[in-house]
Amino acid sequence: MKKYICTVCDWVYDPETGDPEGGIAPGTAFEDIPDSWVCPVCGVGKEDFEPLPEE
């Protein structure tokens, strides 16, 4: 699954780890995260994330 990066603070959402503190279980694709979810570091919404370029 693809990783996404916050364009504000550079935090990376990794689907393998999810965001347990934010209620997102490991294995959850970014597309499946509720629209109400926010970045756990800076608090911006999903619209401020971009796909992380492949390494």
Residue pairs with C-beta under 8 A, 6 or more apart in sequence:
1 15
1 16
1 29
1 30
2 15
2 29
2 30
2 51
2 52
3 12
3 13
3 14
3 15
3 51
3 52
4 12
4 13
4 30
4 49
4 50
4 51
4 52
5 11
5 12
5 13
5 49
5 50
5 51
5 52
6 12
6 13
6 39
6 41
6 42
6 44
6 48
6 49
7 48
7 49
7 50
8 39
8 42
8 44
8 48
9 39
9 41
9 42
9 44
11 39
11 40
11 41
11 42
12 52
13 19
13 30
13 33
13 49
15 26
15 27
15 28
15 29
15 30
16 26
16 27
17 26
18 24
18 25
18 26
18 27
18 28
19 37
19 40
20 26
21 40
22 37
22 38
22 40
23 37
24 33
24 37
30 46
30 49
33 46
35 45
35 46
37 45
37 46
38 44
38 45
39 45
39 48
39 49
